[in-house]
Amino acid sequence: MDKNYYITTPIYYVNDKPHIGHAYTSIACDVLARFKRLDGYSVKFLTGTDEHGQKVEKAAKSQNKSPLEYANFISKDFNTLTKTLNLSNDDFIRTTEKRHILAAQSLWGKLYENKHIYLDKYAGWYALRDEAFYSEKEIINGKAPSGADVSWVEEESYFFDLSKWQDKLLEFYDKNPNFILPKSRMNEVKSFVKGGLRDLSVSRTSFEWGVKVPNNHKHIMYVWLDALTNYLSAIGYPDTLENEYVNFWPADIHMVGKDILRFHAVYWPAFLMAAELPLPKRIFAHGWWTNEGKKISKSEGNVIDPLEIISSYGLDQIRYFLLREVPFGSDGDFSKTALLARINGDLSNDLGNLCQRVISMIYKNCNGSIPSKCEKLNDRDIIFCNKSIVLYEKVKNEIDQQSFHEAIKLIWTFISDANKYVDEQAPWKLRKTDEKRMNDVLWILADTIRKIAIIVQPFMPDSSTKILDQLSIDISERDFSYLDSKHVIKTNKINSPSPIFPRIEE
């Protein structure tokens, strides 16, 4: 079985500082990357910054900086965000790096050599904000479909023969129904492609900040052809015979926001087909966030700063909320009321309380050690313990569909069962009437908490580490292979517990 897994965020555009949307995509990718590593995969998790194009050149001028100085400044913010979000990315690519410029020019060379790029003149509508070209029929009330302003552009340009790939793309989508998720996005893309594809302008001459077209430096590469190539640059392309390319291409998943789906699900597969390279296995387009029911925009002054909310509410709390609150792929509303309900309800009351009361009881009543293994389970114990055995497979199935909210729901249903089991068995009463049974119940619960903490690691790495530390679980025994029935908690000395998720009063 192929145990390599390659996951990418989109590379983030450096015309502004990071916001909640960037954090959302990155956290989702991090959960997938961590899950796969714990499941025995060799993982390549890539993120980075997209640093070329007219918007960057314009933003740099407005601040009296060179484009590279400006890109360095903003890219640093995105790199800092990876640390703030506790991302486990293996690489951070910048499109101004030599390895990327080499890959982008090599891909161009391959497309040109295969006669899929030709020189002509471009005349049409261009939206600077979207870095995208639009046809006459897409213009609504003088604006792009996204609402961006458009201007009429006429200049010499190289074109990619996108129109030739219409049937091949539709055939590919039909053969690979899970290539684009959620399903509603696949329908959108098919509809767009069936509407007819025109050849795509892939170079510009009206500004200078970009990757130069090989053999014609008057032109720079269209920012999307440049940017999309980052997924190849980071694994050693154009060398396709060794290094990371061999192990990790095609990518398992490109995670993107729904606003850039067309570039990833239409243009990118066409470029790769034309260059005779394998296509990624999946493009997943997630939704957008509103803030207290209102669209997030700078003019509204309601942009959510990830650094600010993390410092107010805690990193794992935010990671949990973003992936639990709405089905991944749908739009969601960021509300303080909903956030506090999740922190105080799901985290503090459900998981936090389960850990605190069980570990405290063991610490106080079992000489600070996990009791010895329960040798004989009764019927109620068996029903409860069997739920933990099937939990991992169920969660894994949801993660493989990027149904993060469903995966978390399954875990929390089991946490709820564990809390019911504590209440039913009442080990505090057994202490006075049947000490052996108390020890058996506490052992079952300690092993249950161990399994919960292992499976929750991808979502809340710091908090799960604290729980596993309190149970004195060896650092080498925390991956998913320790969730099977052969592995159980050992009789360890444990640490005095402290609350994992303190309640937050607003």
N, C-alpha and C positions, 0 to 999 in steps of 0.2 A: 504493500500500500504506500502511496506517495504521502510522506509525512512532512512535506514542505508547505508553507502557507505564506502568501505574499498579500499584504493589505496596505492600501494607500488612502490617505486623506487627499482632497484636492490640495494643490499648493495655493497658499493664500496670497491674495494680491496686496502689494505693499503700498496701495494708495491711501490707506488709512490704518488706524490701530485696531487690535483685535477686539471682537465683541462676542456676545453669547453664542451666536451662530457658529463661529469658529470653534469655540469650546465644545459645543454640542457634537459636531462632526468628529472632533479629535477624541473625545471621551468614548464615543461609540466604537471607534476604531481600536482604541486602547483596550476596551473590554474584550473585543474579539481577539486581539493579539494575545492578551494575557490568558484568555480561555484556552486558546490553541496551544500555547506553551505549556500550560498545566496539563494539557491532554497529550503531551508527548510530541508535539510538532516542532520542527525547526521553523521559526517565524522571521520574516522580514517585514517590519512595520515602518513605513516611510511617511514623513510629512515634510513641509518646507514652504518656501516662498517663491512666488511668481513676480519677477522684478523688472520685466521689460514692458514696452508699450507706451502709447501716447499719453495715457492718464498719468503714468509715473513721471514722464518727462515734464508734463504740465505741473504736477504737484511739486516737483523738485524746483522748477523755476519760481513758483510762488513763494518758496522758502529760501530763495537765493542759494540753492545747493546744486551741485552736479547730480545727475540722476543716480550715479553710483553711491555718492555720499548719502543721498536721501534713502536709497534702497538699503544701505548698511544700517541706517538708523532705525527704520521700521522693521526690517527683518529681525533685528535684535529683540524687539518686543515680542515677535511671534516665537522666537527661540526661548525667551524667558517664559512665555505662556506654557510651553511643553513641560517645563520644570514645575510651574505653579499647579498644573493639572495632574502632576505625577504621571505623565505619559511614559510608556516604556518603549518609545520609538527607537529603532536601531540606527536611523539615519535622518538627517535633516538636509534636504537638498535646496540649493539656491540656483536660480536659472542664470545667474551671473558667473557661476563657477565654470572653470575650463572643461571639466568632464561633461557638463551639460551642453555647452556650446559645441563640443566635438560630436556629441550624440545627435543634437538637433541638425547640425549641418550634414551629418552622415545619413540621417533619415531623409533629409531633403535630396541628397545626392542619389539615394536609392529610388525615390519617387521620380526624379528627373530622368535617371537612367532607364527606368521602366516606362518612360514616355507618358507619365500621368500628370506632368506639370508642363505648361506652355506659357509663352509670353503674349500678352494682349493689352487692351486698355480696359480699365474699370470705370463704369459710370453708374452710380446708384446711391442708395441711402445707407448712411453709416451712423451708428450710435456710439459715441465716444465712451459713455458710461458703461455700456455692455461690451465694448470692444467687439462689436458684431455688425455684420452687414444684413440688411433686410430688403425683401422684395417689395414692390409697389403695393401688392395686395395685403402685405402684413402691416402696413402703416395705417394707424387708426388716429383720426383727428390730428394729423401732422406729427404723431409720435410713434416710437417703437412699441411692440406688444407689451414690453416691460414698463412702459410709461416714460422711457428715457427720450431726451431730445435727439433728433436726427439731423444730419446735414447732408447735402448732396455732394458727393465726392467724385471727381474725375481725375484719374492718373494712370500712368503705365503700371501694369501689375502682372505678376505671374498668377496663373490660375491652376487649381487642382481639378481634375475632371470628375467631380463629385457626381454629376448626372449619370455617369456610366455605372455607378454602384447601386443604383436604386433597387433593381431586381435582386442583386446578390445580397443586399442588406435585408430585404424582406424575407428572402429564403432563409437567411441565417437566423432571423428572429423566430421564424416558424419552427425551425429545427431545434432551437434553444429557448424554450418558453420561459426559462428562469434567468435568462441573460439580463433582463431589466426587471428589477423589483422596486416597489410593489407593482402588482399586475396593472393597476390603473395607469402607471407611468409607461408601461410597455404599450398599452393601447394608444396613449398620446403620441409616442414616438412613431409607431406604425402609421398612424393617421398623418403625421407630418411628412413621412417619407412617401406615402402613397399620393400625397398632394403634389408630388413632383420635386425633384432636386435639380438645382442649377449649379453649374460649375462655381467653385469657391475661390474668391480672390485670396491668395496666400502670401502676398508681399505688399509692402508700402514704400513710397518714396518721399512722402510729405513730412516725415520726421526721421530722426536718426537713432533713437534709443531702442536697440534690439539686436538680435543675432543676424549678422550679415549673411545674405544669400551667397553661397559659394559661386565664385566666378562672375559675380555681378554685384559689387559692393555698393552700388547706387541704391540697391533694394535691401530692405530688412524683412525678415520673416514675420508673417502675420503672427500676432502674439499667441493665438491658440495653437497653431502648429508647433511653435516653440514650447509653450507651456506643457502641452500634453505629453511631449517627449520626455518629460522629467521622470515618468514611470519607468522608462528604459535607461535613462542616464544613470540612475541610482544603482542599477544592477550590471553595469559594465558595458552596455551597448556602445559602440557597434561590435564589440567582441561577443559573438554568439556561441562560441565553441567551448568556453570555459567560464570560470568565476561564477558570480551569483546569477547571471543570466540563465545558465543551464539549470540551476536548481529552482529558480523562482519565476521564470516566465513560462506560460502566461500568468498574470496576476490572478489571484483568487477573487479579489473584490476591490473595485474602486468605489469608495464611499463619497457621495457628492450631495450638495444641496440641489433641490429640484430646479433652481434657476439656471444651473449649468448642465442640465441633463442632455440637451441637444448636442453639445460639443462632445460629450463623452459617449453618447449612445448612437450618434450618426457620424460625425466627422472622424472621431478617433478610430472606430472599426473600419471605416473606409480607407483612412491613411494606412492602417496596418495591413489590410487586404492588399492594397496597392504595393506595399513594400514587401509582400510575401512573408509576413510575420504572423504568428498565432494571435488570436484575439483574447482579451481577458475573459474570465469565466462569468463574472457578474458585475453589473453596475447597479448600485443601490442608491436611489434618490430619496433623501429624507425631506421632511416638511420644514416650515418656518415657525418661529416663535413670535407671539404677540406679547405685549407687556400690559398686564391688567386689562386685557381685552382690546388694547389699541395697537395698531400697526407700529412697529419700532422704526423710528426715523430720527435723524439728527435734528431736523426742523422741529419735531415734537419735543426734543430734549429728553427722550425716554429710552435712550440706548442703554442696554444692560452691560455694565462693565464686569467681566468675569472675576477680575481680581478683587473688586469691591464686595461682591456677594459671597465669595469664598471666605474673605476675612471676616464677614459678618456671621456666616452660618456654618462654615466648615466645608472642607473639600469633599470628603466622602458623602456628606449630606447632599451636596449639590450634584455630585455624580449620580447618586441614587435617584434623586428627584427628576433629573432630566430624562433618565431612561425609564423611569417607572410611571411618570405622570400621563404620558400619551403614547398610543401605539406608534412605534417607530415607522416613519413614512408619512404619518399624518401631521397636520399643523398642531401646535400646542400653545397654551397661554401660560405665561410665567406670572404666577400670582403669589404674593407673600403669604396669603392665607393658606393656599394649597401647599406651599412649601413647608410652613410650620406644622400643618396637619400631618404631613408625611414624616417630618423629623420627630415630632412628639408622639405620633401614633405608631407608624410602622417601625421606626428605628428605636425610639426610647422605650415605648410601652411593650412592643412585641419582641424584637430581638434583644434589645438592651436589658429588659427586665428578665427575660429567660436566662440570659448569661449570668446576670448579677445574682439572682436568687439561687440558681443551682450551684454556681461556683462558690458562693458564700457559704451555702449549706455544707458543701464538701469540705471547705477550708475549716469550718468551725467544728463539724461533727465527725470528721474522718482523719483527725490528726494531720490536717494539711496535705493529705495525699488522695489521689484517685483511688477509690476502693478496688478490690480485686474483681476480676471479670465475673459477671453473672453467668453461672454454669447452666441454670435451668430457667428458661423463659416461660411465663404462663401465656395463656391464649391472648390476653390483652397486649402483653409485651410483644408477642410475635406480630400481631396486626400492625402495631405502631412501628416496630423495627423494619418490617417489610417495606413500609412507605419510603424509608430512607434509602433502601437498596435500589428502588426504581427511579428515585429522584434525579440522579445524575443523567441517565439516558433521556428522560423527558426534557430536562433543561437543555441538554446538548442539542436535541432536535429543534428546539425553538431558537437557540443561538445560531444554528446553521441556516435558519431562515431570516436572521437579523430581527427576530421578534423579541427584543430585549424585555419589553414590558410583560410579555407572557412568561418568559423565563423567570423574571423576578416574582411574578404572581405565584408560580409553582413553588418557589422557595418559601414565599411568605405563607402559603397555605400549609406547608409542612411546619413552619415555625408556630403557626396557630395550633396545629395538632400537638406539637411538643408542649405548648403552654397548657393545653387541655389535659394532657397526660400528667403534667406536674400537679394540676389541681385535683385530678381524680385520685392519683396515688398518694398525695399528701405526705411526702416523706417526713415533714415536721411532726406529724402524728405518729408515723411508724417509729420514730426515734424512741418513743416511750413504750411502744407495744411489740415491735418486731424489728430489732436492729439489723438482722441479716437482710430482711426484705428492704429496709431503708437503703442499705449499701447497694443492693442489686438495682433498685430504682435509680439511685444517684449515678451508678456506673452507666446504666443505659442512657441517662440524660447527658452525662459528660461525653459519651461517645457520639450522641446525637449533635451536641453543640460543636464537637470537633468537625463532624461532616458538614454542618451548616457553614462553619467558618471557612472550610476548604473551598466549598462551592461558591461562596460569596466573594472570594478573593478578587476575581476580575472586576467586579463592580466597585468594591470598597476595599482596596488593598491595605490601607493603613489600619482600618478598624478590624479587619479580619486578622491581621498580624497581631494586634493587641489581644484578641480573643485566644488565638492559638498560643501566644506567649503565656497568657494566664493559665492555660491548661498544660503548659510545659511540653508542647508538641515539638519534637525535634525538627529543625529547619529542613532536613532532608526528607521529611515524611509529610509534606504538605501539597503534593501534586495529586491529580485526580486518580492515579493508580491506587492511592490509599483510601479510596471510597468504596472499594469492593468488600465483600463479606469476609475475606481472609484477613483484612487489617482492622484491628480494633484498638481502642485507647489503652495505653499501658498504665500500670500502677506507678505514677510519677508523683513526686513532691510538686505541689502547685503553689502559685503565688497568690497572695491576698488580692482579691479582685477590686478593681476600681471601675466606676461607670464608663461604659464605652460611648454611649450617646446621651450626654446630659440633656435634660429638657431645656428648651429655649422659650423664655417668656418674652413676648414682644411688648 
